[in-house]
């Protein structure tokens, strides 16, 4: 985009927001075009968020049917499995047919508009078809990342009241088999409401089937009709629920609706990636995360841009996997996470430079702040110094990108997400919620106005939605991120200021890990904080106090890790568990995490004022025990 084009977009929004947002909605095919764009208020007494409310559309039709007349036989997605070179391309016609078959199977099993369906799947083309099938019949999909434990799956099944789960026999990643179906069986034992489990064959492993409940996709696929009408959906009908960690309690079911989400994904995909006819887009994110929803699946499909579904890991079979795959497939845009870049940077330049990478025209990152060193390596080595990088800041809650440099229009700065997209209104506030004006300042990042892709509610708990995001600073959406605005007015996200830890781009709530640890019978108390980590960005550091008379041991450590694996999943296992004779508490009994954070960070000379602690001696013990 040129600077003038970007200025024109900002100007169009400023002069008539309603007209601007209605214009953005024209990127989609509507059964009934909305007469009004945004209708919202962040004020407590009039709180509501609605976009395009009288519009009617179907997202699956927008992703598939509208491409059929001109390009039925063109590639919609490229499946790139764990083993390099064993994948295949799937055309729009094929994806449409499989989506319809899936939709018809779901209907046969009693799924209709508004019903929730849990997906626990590898990155296979059938996963795309299953998501699109839900969207086609108006069912609400909730994808659960395959790294979560049976207990986590059960919690989500119960929270959203799903009666159908779609899974695969096994996953296969980095050469390792992941027992997806066995995990679903265990989840169903814990959450007994599931009536149907649809099982897709990925590895062909011999998995037990429960008669009456389990359905093998391949047994039915060929008898199911390859067409199915797309249900006309109200713009504000829910499209999906995605569970994500917050500061407190259980993961929240973030709800996105149809018209606003689709508009925002279509608009941001166009602005950020400027799709071209010959693009092959590769977003490495798993569909279990929001990035996988918005930019592995929906964004490219809405634009008719072929998208790579990668069911592997960047370091398997070796550290050149991404670059070898880019050359083999002819990838033009790579969108990945800082944690992957750091891991590959550690392997040196050789695995990169032995591949051409000359098909690439744009690089992107998402998920966590990128350190300038990793940015430079991505730019200089991966991009040969010739490719722009879009450092896109956004959240599960925001549906799509909110801040990023735009190639051609914004100058890049290593480590900065730079500027908000058109229609996005960030401000920085201090702890009391007063705006911090001017440049060269830091504060908590809030947004003053709504945008179409904003989440609408927490599933089943609208009050929690309001309390979590709009109460800290009344009248503002609080992102949970800290941020600096530099002397030029560019934004630098400095990371979470709430009790969320970002481990390799995965959001993990400290409260969830703490409650997993205290589930162990010998644990009296646990406190979890973030510590900086070279590869993961942040790592989990846990302080655990055992019951009186118990001694910490390697055996207990193993058991504690097993608790976390059981209650959440391996991705939340702490980097470090430190046995602590006591935790630093105020006289009123509050754990002072500030002190624990400094200990975990190793900043032992910056512990600050410890005089208000009930027992200041605890700190010395913790410092000594840090080792
Ligand atoms: C899309 C996604 C959201 C949190 C967010 C922030 C961090 C994401 C970032 C970034 C700095 C970027 N984050 N992108 N921080 N620069 N480009 O990641 O959603 O999983 O909900 O995480 O990730 O802290 O608040 P989600």
Boltz pocket constraint, residues with backbone or C-beta under 6 A from the ligand:
constraints:
  - pocket:
      binder: B
      contacts: [[A, 244], [A, 289], [A, 290], [A, 291], [A, 365], [A, 366], [A, 367], [A, 368], [A, 369], [A, 370], [A, 391], [A, 392], [A, 393], [A, 394], [A, 395], [A, 396], [A, 397], [A, 403], [A, 417], [A, 479], [A, 480], [A, 481], [A, 493], [A, 494], [A, 495], [A, 496], [A, 502], [A, 505], [A, 506], [A, 507]]
      max_distance: 6.0
